[in-house]
Amino acid sequence: MAPVRDFPLFPLGLVALPSELVPLHIFEDRYKAMIDECLDDGREFGIVWQSEDGLKANGCAMEVTEVLERHEDGGLDILTRGTRPFRILEEHFDHVYPAGAIEFLDDQDEPADAPIVEAAHEAYGSLVEEATDQVLEPELLEPLTAYEMAATVDFGPDAKQGLLDLRSENARLELLTRLFRAAVKRLDFIERAQARARSNGKVRFG
C-alpha cells in the first residue's frame, strides 16, 4: 500500500486498538484545528503512544464517531473509534499540528489456527464471566477477533502496544490468551482476598 503523506498524528500517553472506542477531550489549539479538519474532510487521524522511551513507530488510525460537546473556548469532547494500524515513516513539522508520512499495516496472509482461536475465546469468556457474571454464548464469541476482544479489556499500554505491533492474528490471539488467563487469576485472587477480609480472617460455617 502506498504511503499516506500529511497524516494527522496525536501523540498521547495511551495506546488505542482497532475497534476500540476512545473518548477524548480536545483543548489545545493545534489539536482543535486537527480535529476540525478531520471532521470537515471525513479524515482519520492517528493516536500514537508517547511513552517514557519516546514516540512509538506504530499507532492506530482513528475516526471521530460522535462530537459529544463543543465548549465555549472551542474545546471538544469527542468519541473516536480505532480503525487500522499504521507505521510512521517520517514526521513532518511544517503543520499547525503534528503530522507525518505513514503506511497502513497489513497482516500476514495465514489461515486461522482453530485451536488458537478456541483457546482465546475460551479465555476471554472466562474473564468476562469472572468480571461481570455474564456468560457469553458461543455464537457471540465465535466472530470476535483479537482486536475486538482486547478493545473491551483495560490492559496496560505495554500489552496493547505489543498487540498493535504484531502482524499475525494467530500471534495476537496467543498473546491475548496469556493476558486473559493472567487477568482471571488476578480477579480470582482479589475476590478471595476480599472474602477473607469480610470474614475477618476466619472461615465461616453455616
N, C-alpha and C positions, 0 to 999 in steps of 0.2 A: 504494500500500500504506500502511495506517495506521501511524503512528509506534509504536514499542515503547518503553514507559517502563521506567525502573529496570533498564536492560540493564547487566550487569556489564562493566566495562572494565578492561583490563590494559595500561597503558602500558609499552612495552618499547623497547629500542634495536634493534629489528628489525622487518621487515615480513613478514607472513605472507600467503599467497595461497590462494584456494580450491583444495582438493585437496592442498595441501602438508601433509606430516607434520612437526610441530614438537615435539620433546621439551622439557619444561620442568621445572625444579627449583623447587618452591614452598616458600619458607622464611619469608616474612613472615606475621605473624598475620592481617593483613587479607586476604591472598590465599589463605591456608589456608581461611579462612571462605568466601571466594568460591567456591573450587573445591569445597569440601564441599557448599555449597548447589547448585551446578551438578550435582554427582554425585547428590545426593538427589532433585532435581527433573527430572533429564534435560535441563537447560537448556544453551544455548550461552553463551559469553562472548566478548568481543571483544578481539583484540590490535590495539593502535594504536601507530604509531611515534612514540616520544618523541625527536624529532630535536633537533639543536642550535638549530633555529629554533622549537621548541615542539612541542606535540602536533598531529599531523596530523588533519584532519577526517574522512578516510576510513580505515576499518580493515577487518579481516576477522573475521567470526564464526568461532568455533572450537568443536568438540565434543571432549570427552575420550573417546578411543578405548580407552585402557588405563591403569590405575594400575600402574605398574611396581614401585614400592616405597613403603611407608609407614615413615617413620623414627620413632624413639622420641620425638623432640621435636615430633611432629605434622607435620613436613615431608613433602612428597610429591614423588616423581618420576613424572611422567605423560607420556603420549604423546597429542598432540592433532592434529586434522586440520581444515584450513580448509574452511569450507562456503560462505559467500557474503559479498560485500562490503556494507558499510553506511557511512552518514554520520552523524556525531554532530550532533544538532540542539541539544542542551543538556546541559551537565554538571550532575550532582547531587552535593552534598557532605553529604548527610544520611544516608549509609550508612557501614557499617564499612569498606567497600571502595569504590573509585571506581565510579561508575555514571552513566548518562545516558539521555536520550531519543534514540533513533536511528531511522533509516529504512533498510530494506534497499534496495539499488540494483538496478534492472533495466537490462538492456542495451537499446539502440535496436533497434527491430524492423526488421532489414535482412537481406537474403539473403546467404549466404556467397559471397564472390568467389573462384571456383575458382583463378585464377592466384595470388592472395594466399595461399590455403590451401596450395597446392602448393609455393610458394616457402618458406614457413615450415617445412613438413615436410621439405623437401629440406635446408634449412639445419640443422635440428635433427638429422637423420640424419647429416649430415657431422660435426657437433660430437660426437655420441655415438661415431661411428667413430674420430674423431681422438683422443678422450679415453680410450676403452676398448677400441678394436679390435673392438667389437661392431657388426655390420651389422644394422640394423633393417629387416625386410621391410616392403613396402608395406602389407600388411594390419595391421601393428602401428602404422604411422604414421597411416594414414587417419582413425581415430576420435579422434585426440588433439586436444584443444582447446588454446588458447593457455595457459590456466592450468595444464593438466596437463603441458605441456612445460616451462613456466617453473618449476614446482614442483620439478623434478629438477635444476635448474642453480643454482649458488651465485652469483647476481647480487648486486650491492651493493644497499643499501636504496633508494637514489635510483631505480634502474631498476625495482625491484619496486614502489615506490610509484607510479611512472609507469604501470605496467601496471594497478595496482589502481584508479587514478583514471579510466581510460578506460572509456567505456560502449559501446564498439563492438568486437566480436570481430575484425572486419577490421582495425581500427586496432591492436589488441593484437598480431595476427599480423604486421602490417607492422613494428611496433617490435621484436618478437622476432626477425624475420628479420635485422634490422640487428645486434641484440645477438649472435645466434648466429654470424653471419659474422665479426664482430669477435673473438669468442672463439676461433673456429677459427684466425684469423690469429695471435692471441697464442700459442696452443698450438703452432702450426707454427714460430713464431719461437723459442719456448723449446726445442723439440725440436732445431732446427738449432743453437742456441747450445750445447746440451748435447753435441751431436755434435762441434762444433768443440772444445769443452773436452776431450772424451775423446781427440781426435786431437792434442791439444797444439798446435792451430793449423795442423797440416799435413794436406794431403789425402793419404789413403792409397790406394794402388793394390794390387790383388791381395790 
